[in-house]
Amino acid sequence: MSINVISLFRCQSQRAHDRGALLHGFAKICRNPNDVFWLKENAELLNILECSASTLDSDDLNAHEQIYDNLPKRLAFFPQYYRFLP
């Protein structure tokens, strides 16, 4: 088993398109949005970006737009995981 460590300092200094690509990868590529691990991983990523004072462009969260629009339905389907919803 390998351990991958992401330096928060490096994340903070990434170019804007890198952050957008990272958010898109987590939102659309790594897992299915109906997977509870998708919810947890996306919430953790957004938390890391917030805690590291990363500045997001308005387009960075486009990959999550459909999720935000369907949040009431998702809460009804995963009520026990509400805290993971981005």
C-alpha positions as CSV (number, residue, x, y, z in Angstrom):
1,M,0.0,0.0,0.0
2,S,1.3,3.4,-0.9
3,I,0.7,6.7,0.9
4,N,0.1,9.8,-1.2
5,V,0.6,13.1,0.5
6,I,-0.6,16.4,-1.0
7,S,1.2,19.5,0.1
8,L,-1.4,22.2,0.9
9,F,1.2,24.8,0.1
10,R,1.5,23.4,-3.4
11,C,-2.3,23.4,-3.8
12,Q,-2.5,27.0,-2.7
13,S,0.0,28.1,-5.4
14,Q,-1.5,26.2,-8.3
15,R,-2.7,28.0,-11.3
16,A,-6.4,28.5,-11.6
17,H,-6.9,26.0,-14.4
18,D,-5.2,23.3,-12.3
19,R,-7.7,23.8,-9.5
20,G,-10.5,23.7,-12.0
21,A,-9.1,20.5,-13.5
22,L,-8.7,18.9,-10.0
23,L,-12.3,19.8,-9.0
24,H,-13.6,18.4,-12.4
25,G,-11.6,15.2,-11.9
26,F,-13.1,14.6,-8.5
27,A,-16.6,15.6,-9.5
28,K,-16.8,13.8,-12.9
29,I,-14.1,11.2,-13.3
30,C,-12.9,9.5,-10.1
31,R,-16.3,8.1,-8.9
32,N,-20.0,8.1,-9.7
33,P,-21.8,11.0,-8.0
34,N,-24.2,8.5,-6.4
35,D,-21.4,6.8,-4.6
36,V,-21.1,7.8,-0.9
37,F,-17.3,7.9,-1.3
38,W,-17.9,10.5,-4.1
39,L,-19.7,12.7,-1.5
40,K,-17.0,12.3,1.1
41,E,-14.0,12.9,-1.3
42,N,-15.6,16.0,-2.9
43,A,-16.5,17.4,0.5
44,E,-12.9,16.8,1.8
45,L,-11.4,18.4,-1.3
46,L,-13.6,21.5,-1.0
47,N,-12.7,21.6,2.7
48,I,-9.0,21.5,2.0
49,L,-9.3,24.3,-0.6
50,E,-11.2,26.4,1.9
51,C,-8.7,25.7,4.8
52,S,-5.7,26.5,2.6
53,A,-7.3,29.8,1.6
54,S,-7.3,28.9,-2.0
55,T,-9.1,31.4,-4.3
56,L,-11.5,29.7,-6.6
57,D,-12.6,31.2,-9.9
58,S,-16.4,31.3,-10.6
59,D,-15.9,28.5,-13.2
60,D,-14.0,26.2,-10.8
61,L,-17.3,24.8,-9.4
62,N,-19.0,24.2,-12.7
63,A,-18.4,20.5,-12.4
64,H,-20.6,20.5,-9.2
65,E,-23.4,22.7,-10.7
66,Q,-25.7,19.8,-11.5
67,I,-25.1,18.3,-8.0
68,Y,-26.1,21.7,-6.4
69,D,-29.2,21.9,-8.6
70,N,-30.3,18.4,-7.4
71,L,-29.3,18.8,-3.7
72,P,-32.9,18.4,-2.3
73,K,-33.3,15.0,-4.2
74,R,-29.8,13.9,-3.0
75,L,-30.6,14.7,0.6
76,A,-33.8,12.6,0.3
77,F,-31.8,9.7,-1.0
78,F,-28.7,10.0,1.3
79,P,-30.1,11.7,4.5
80,Q,-27.5,10.1,6.7
81,Y,-24.7,11.6,4.6
82,Y,-25.9,15.2,4.5
83,R,-22.7,16.4,6.1
84,F,-20.7,15.2,3.1
85,L,-22.7,17.1,0.5
86,P,-20.5,19.9,-1.0
